[in-house]
Amino acid sequence: PYHIHRQSAYLMGRERRICDIPLDHPSCSSQHAVLQFRMTQKQSVADDGTEKTTRIVRPYVMDLGSTNGTFVNGERIEAQRYVELLERDLLRFGYSSREYVLLHDESAAS
């Protein structure tokens, strides 16, 4: 398992000298995709009527224009656009049969 909470972004691809997560399949590009944590804000109204802003850090994946694509839950994602990842989403790169599952710490323990 990769513990992806230790830095804000991870480069994935075949180029082992620069990638944080190596993808060894020949259909994967040398710099294939990036996994990045991004801060989002959620607005809500408290019981007393005051507005509340909650900041949440969420994981996103972006295909870096790879030849053979990045897939989330079997669907090819558009290149150069961030896609939010939810718990238990399956990531696949190129034509590799290897899948990566996003698990939160609590899920991994059970």
N, C-alpha and C positions, 0 to 999 in steps of 0.2 A: 504493500500500500504506500501511496504517497501522502504525506501529511502536508496539505496545501495551505495551512494557516500561518506558515512561518514567514512568508513574504507576500507582497501585494500583487505580483504578477509572475507568471511562469511561461516561458517560451517552450513550445513543443515542436519537435521535428527530428529529422535524421542527422543533422549536424551536431554530433556529440560535444564538440568543443565549445559551443555556445548555448545549446539548449538545456533547459533545466530538467525536462522530462523527455528522454529519448524515445523516438518512434522508429523502430528498426525495419518496418515493412518497406519494400522497394517502391510501393505506390504512394508513400508519404513524401512530402516535400522536405527540403533541408530545413526550412523555417515554415512550418505548416500552419500552426495556430497559436494563439495566446490565451491563457486563462488569467483573468484579472479580477480582482476584487474592487468594486466600485461603491462609493457612498451614495445612498439614495435617501430621500426625505419623504416622510409620510405625515400628512396633515390630519389632525383629528380634533374633535371638540370634546373637552372634558365635561363631566357632569355639571360643573358650575358655569358652563358656557364659555370658558376661556379656550382659545385655540392652543393646540399643543403640536409641536413639531418633534418627530422622532427620527433620528438618523439611524439607518440600518446599513450594514456592509453586506453586499450580496455578490456572489460569484457570477461572472459572465465569461463566455467564450467568444472568440472572434477568429474566423478563418482568415489567414493572411494572403488570400489569393492563390491557394494551393491548386495544383492541377486536378487532383482527384477528390477534393472536397472534405468537409467536416460534417459529421452527422450527429444530431441530437435526437435520441429516441427513434432512430431509423430515418429521419427526415434530413435531407441535405440543407444546410443553412447557407444563407447568402454571404458571399465574401465581403470582408471589410465592414461588417456590421456586428455590433455586440448582441448576443443572445443570452438572456438571463438563464441561469441553471437552477433548477429546483432539486430538492433532495431526491435521490434515487434516479435522477436522469442518467441515461446511458450515452456516453460519448464514443464515437468511432471515427477513425481517421483514414482517409483513402479507402483502399479495398482490403485493409487488414480486418481479420475476424476478431481481433482483440478489442474488447469493450472495457471502458472505464466507467465506474459507477460513482456518482457523487454521494458520499455519506457524511452526515454530521457526526461529531464525536459520540453523541448519545446513541446513534444508530449503530455505529461500528462496534460499540461495546456489547450490544445485545445479539 
